Amino acid sequence: MRTIQLNVPDNLDLKDYDFSMIVAVKLYEEAKLSAGQAAEMVGLSKRAFIEMLGKYGVFAFSQSVLDLQSDIKNA
């Protein structure tokens, strides 16, 4: 895994963990990362990451029936 350095304004009142979660959740939401990859990015188990998705307004399951069927098949 690579590390990226970002310059974040001082007035942005977010802890490093929260910032990492926002990025990981967004990448998961856009299907750029799997739940496991996103969880690893923030140092959580896959289950813990999935449980946190609701806090960030993201559904754990795809809204597409075909995607959901595929998720069930691959579970």
N, C-alpha and C positions, 0 to 999 in steps of 0.2 A: 504494500500500500504506500502511496506517496503522500507527502505532506505539502500543504499549500499554505503560504503565509498571506494573510489579508490585512489591510489597514481598515480598521473599523472605527468610526467616530466615537469619541469618548462619551458623548451624550446618549449613545445607544445603550440602554440599560438592560443588557443581556449577559448572562454568564456564558462562558465558553461552551459549556455543555448544552445550553439552550440553543445557541447559535449552530452548533454541530447537529443537533436534533432537527432544527428547521431545514437545514441543507439536506440531511439524510432523508427526511420525510418527503421533501419536494422531489428528490431524485427517485424515491420509491413510487411516489404518486405518478410521475411521468414515465414509469417503467424503465428507467435508466439503471436502477439497481433492484435486485431481488430483496425480499425482506431479510434474508440472511446476510446479504452484503451490507445493507443499510444498518442492520443491527451491529455488525462487526465494526462498521465505521464509527459508531458512537460507544462501543464497548458494552453493549447489552446482549442478552440472549435473544434469539429470534422471537420467542414467546413474549418477553418483556417489551421488545420493540413494537410488536403487533398490538399489545395491550395499550401502548402509549399513543397509537395513531389517532384515536378519538380526541385526545387533548389538542391535537393539531388540525382537527377537522377533516381527517382523511379516513375513508372506509377501509377496513382490512380486507374486504372482499371486492372483487371486480364487479362493476355494475353491468357488464356484458354477460349475457347468458352463456355464450360460447366460452368466454374466458373462465367463468365460474365452473362450467363443466370440465374444462381442461384442468383447473385447479383441483377439483375433486378427483379426477382421474389420476393426477400426479401426486396426490397426498399420501 
